[in-house]
Amino acid sequence: VPERPTLGNTDYAFEMAISNIRYGAGVTKEVGMDLQNLGARRVCLMTDKNLSQLPPVNAVLNSLAKHGINFQLYDNVRVEPTDQSFLDAIEFAKKGEFDAYVAVGGGSVMDTCKAANLYASSPTSGFLDYVNAPIGKGKPVTVPLKPLIAVPTTAGTGSETTGVAIFDFKELRVKTGIASRAIKPTLGIIDPLHTLSMPERIVANSGFDVLCHALESYTALPYNMRSPCPANPVTRPAYQGSNPISDVWALHALRIVAKYLKRAIRDPEDREARAKMHLASAFAGIGFGNAGVHLCHGMSYPISGLVKSYKPKDYNVDHSLVPHGLSVVLTSPAVFAFTAQIHPERHLEAAEILGADIRAARVKDAGFILAETLRKFLFDLNVDDGLAAIGYSKADIPALVKGTLPQERVTKLSPRPQTEEDLSALFEASMKLY
């Protein structure tokens, strides 16, 4: 490490960290063998109430039974977890003294399982010790964790590849999380058969998360412009800024989204499209899990956290909820119109992948072109017409801005710095899309 880090104390290196990934139709049947190979004696199987009745969990249960794996089921995971639902799962994990974990579900289940594994492995730590600053203490994770196998059932979060766990912090009514390479799953089992049971709107909203993961990580502040330069590699953040390896994965995911997302939403029997989106989710996860995301995600956390009475179609939940992918994508036209001043060529490239004709485009119009391309994409897929359509008004903007300010972990990765006034303008521009 240079004694005097680079000019302005920015970083000079980036690190690539991902979970092992296994892909194939029907590959879930191998999970029991994996646990046998690990020598696991007490396994925690986590899922949610809806999924516990569906084929993906059945496939895992059959494999565990076939290979004689001793396990306990926790099916109390909350869709869009809170600090309290994390704490409930952590208590279960501590009591169970498990030596391995299996998470079967979407991001909510995988993130809850990561947190349970972390705090059960570090039983003397307070809950806020590992939660991202400035809400928590953001301490580095130095304890060894137990093996965690993640079996994603949605094509969205990419959580099977990342060291990130997101939750609603109820007291502040804002989303935050834990970010550390140490909590990433040991293995992600990507079985495209599991996406066949996803209803249309869940496919759509999960896909929007993939779209924004790819766009945000590709346009994020470059890693060598991020500061401060860490004094020790253990403090180099999981979200490091765009870098040459993440760029490859982000662009690849974006091309798959452009080609297959509409097909996956419109035809539940289109196995090719759903399988491709399942892979795209992992590819984008590898990209953003190392580069990070920025404003769409930073602004999405209060959009989810301050939800009033919105209940989305196709989600079987007993509480108001803005699905994560929807909360992220509704601000995307405004955000990329704003960030395109920096690296406009990347914004133009993204617009071209998503179908824009950029042959006669001027560089200064990159933001407008990408924003219009996204609006058309969302309109074609019947997405709610902006934040107003999910229950927000201009009167909510100060609270939405206030909820975005603590999200520095991601907002600082925006290529263009933003003031509170900028955030207000972005929320206002996102009230109506079409």
Phi, psi and omega in degrees: 000129181298142179299318176249099181304168189304166184313130179076012179058039175271163183288160182235000185217160170224161185232142180252119180225122174218161174286159166296144182235136173233130185234139172164144179296122179087005186291347178302333182297347182274351188298323178298320178294321178301316181293323175300314181297331178280349184073026184291134181248332179225108187250138174259120176256117182250138175202189175244170186301319180296310185292333184300342180260002190252164186306321181302316180291322176301318180299319179292315180301318179298319180292320178296318181294317183299326184256014172065037182273128177279119183218162170238138183265131171241107183246027185259018180295136179269135173290126193062079188296158174243172176302322181291320180291327172298313183297323178298316180292323179297318179298317178300316182294319180296317181294325186284341181048054185282153175248005173197157182229146172231127178248124179240108181161196176273197183302324182300315181290314183296319180293319179298319181293321177300315181295319180298316179298316182299307187283334174289331179278346182227064194296341181270355182283142172284155185302320184282352182305317186259354180289142184305138171291152005272000181287315176249193183272342177060036182290146175292147179272119181241357179273148176285138179258165177279158177299141178229123176255124182253130179241092184289138179249357174239160178254076186208291194288331186068015186296342178291348181250351194245161176259049183229139176224120188252142177210163174275123176268100193299321184302320181263356184052052180211150177274143173213200181182192178237132181228113178199136177303333185295338185262001180295149180300153176290322184213134171253123179257107185258104184247105187297344177298332184290338182282349184289340180267007180278126175293164188306309185291332177290322174300315182296307185293325175295318180296326178294328176295317178299314180305311183286325174304314183293312182296316184289319182291327180288330182258005182294160174310131179299147186304327184274008172248358180278139176230158001277161172289127184293140177285338182219138183301338180294339180262002175292125187293156175298321177268106191254350188103162182298144182209164188301329181281314178301323180304318181301313183291320182296314181294321180297316179297318182298320179296321179293317178302313182300323185274325194242344187297313181300320178296317182296325181286316190282335184228100182298342180270359181281085185297323181298312183296317181292322178294318180296320179293328177296318177291319180301323179300316179292319180299313179295326177298318178297320179295301185284336179297341178247325179274324185097173175242177179223247195289321180303317180286318179302320181281337182290332187295315174290331178299319176286316188291332184259015183308141182261280185231009185292129174233117186284152175296145175077001178255119182269080183230156181258014180223157176297147189196132167256112181306142187306311182299325178291317181297332180280316191282337184295335179264357190298319179300315180294318183297312185284337170295326181283317186279345190293345175304327179261131182053054180300331182295328177290322179293321177294318179299318178296318180298320180296317178300324181275008170112000181283146173269110185252014186300324181253014186287145173264143183304322184292346179264007186305316182295315179299317183294315180294320179299315180294322178298319179292318179301315180296317180302314183287322179298317179300336184255018175058039180282141179313142185281071174083183184296330180297327183286345178250016169109005181259156175223176180302331181296339181274351188300315179303320180291323179295319178296314180302323180286340179277329186303321180287356185273040186300330181306324179256321185296332178290347178271359173298136180295337180244120179299153183227143176265174175298324179295320177299315180298318177302315181296323179293319177295318181296319180292342181264359180297322178226134184261324193252000000 
